[in-house]
Structures are given as C-alpha cells and as structure tokens.
Amino acid sequence: MLLPVLPPADPEALAELDDQELRLSVRQRADQALALCRTVHPDLPSPEIWFDLRGKGAGQAHFGRGGLRFNPQLLSENRQAFIDEVVPHEMAHWLVWHLQDGPSARPHGHEWRTVMRRLFGLAPSVTHRFDTARASPAPHLYRCECREHGFSARRHANAQAGREYRCRACHASLRHVGSA
C-alpha cells in the first residue's frame, strides 16, 4: 500500500477554522499538490481557485475558466476528506489536462488514476460519499409507483413545463405531490 505523499490534514485544527481560514487551507493544499505536479510537469500553470460550485459535486476542474471550483457547503461539512481527497482529485485532473494528450484523455482514465496513485498516494475514487442534502436541496416532491423522489427547483420547473420524468426502478411517470 502506498503512503500518502501529501500529509493528512489535522482534523482538530480544521474543526477550529472559520470559513475564510478553511478556504485558505484549500488554497494551501492546492499549492502543495501543484508543487508535486510540477515535479513531473514543470511548466504546469497555476489554476485559479473559486468556491462557487453548488449542488452535489464537491469539486470541478474547469479548463475553460482556467482553474478549480469547489463547493463551499460540502467543504464546510467534510473538512478533512475535502482537503485530503477532493483537492488532490481536482489537481490530478488539472495535471492530466495539461499533458500532451490531456484533452483527449478520459476524465477518470488511466492517466488520472496513475496520478492519483503514484503522485498523490491516494486510491483513485471517482465519486465522494458526502451527504449532499444541504448542498443540493430537492424541496419538490414527486411520486411514482415505488417511492418518493425529491426534485430541485430547476427539475421541477422542467417538469411543470412539460418534460416527463420516469423512475429508474419502476419506470412509472413521476407526478408532483407537493413541496417539502
């Protein structure tokens, strides 16, 4: 088993940080990860960092904007895992994209998995297991034949405009039953 190249964050120290200090910690971890990336790609540009991602995603490498986006709600609720896993995950995407064949590489393909394992010493996990209820509220309730489904405001508006949604389990049409 590989040992992490980036030392794990101190959970007690992270628990004491306010939002501004927590964001600074993300930036510092991104700088540490960037320094490791530059050991294999010295010309790798520094990404901009934003805390404007919403919904269920924890992070996103946004090549069009030239940086990394992070979800402040999920950061606040999952501090250690965010610093230890999400930041290197997105930095691995940043590195792979900037390699010679990066734009044609699969997002979580061989190159990305290799960076995660060999450079960051982390298991290449594609998704997080964070509770996204507060980060991605779904206050509109819909029902099928087997259960209730929560819809976001956008999905609810689409349904009200005529788009049909079906349950993936029972394949029945979903019908609006109210709001939470």
Residue, then its C-alpha position, 0 to 999 in steps of 0.5 A: m500500500l502506498l503512503p500518502v505523499l501529501p500529509p493528512a490534514d489535522p482534523e482538530a485544527l480544521a474543526e477550529l477554522d472559520d470559513q475564510e481560514l478553511r478556504l485558505s487551507v484549500r488554497q494551501r493544499a492546492d499549492q502543495a499538490l501543484a508543487l508535486c505536479r510540477t515535479v513531473h510537469p514543470d511548466l504546469p500553470s497555476p489554476e485559479i481557485w473559486f468556491d462557487l460550485r453548488g449542488k452535489g459535486a464537491g469539486q470541478a476542474h474547469f479548463g475553460r475558466g482556467g482553474l478549480r471550483f469547489n463547493p463551499q457547503l460540502l467543504s464546510e461539512n467534510r473538512q478533512a476528506f475535502i482537503d485530503e481527497v477532493v483537492p488532490h482529485e481536482m489537481a490530478h485532473w488539472l495535471v492530466w489536462h495539461l499533458q500532451d494528450g490531456p484533452s483527449a484523455r478520459p476524465h477518470g482514465h488511466e492517466w488520472r488514476t496513475v496520478m492519483r496513485r503514484l503522485f498523490g498516494l491516494a486510491p483513485s475514487v471517482t465519486h465522494r460519499f458526502d451527504t449532499a442534502r444541504a448542498s443540493p436541496a430537492p424541496h419538490l416532491y414527486r411520486c411514482e409507483c415505488r417511492e418518493h423522489g425529491f426534485s430541485a427547483r430547476r427539475h421541477a420547473n422542467a417538469q411543470a413545463g412539460r418534460e416527463y420524468r420516469c423512475r429508474a426502478c419502476h419506470a412509472s411517470l413521476r407526478h408532483v405531490g407537493s413541496a417539502 
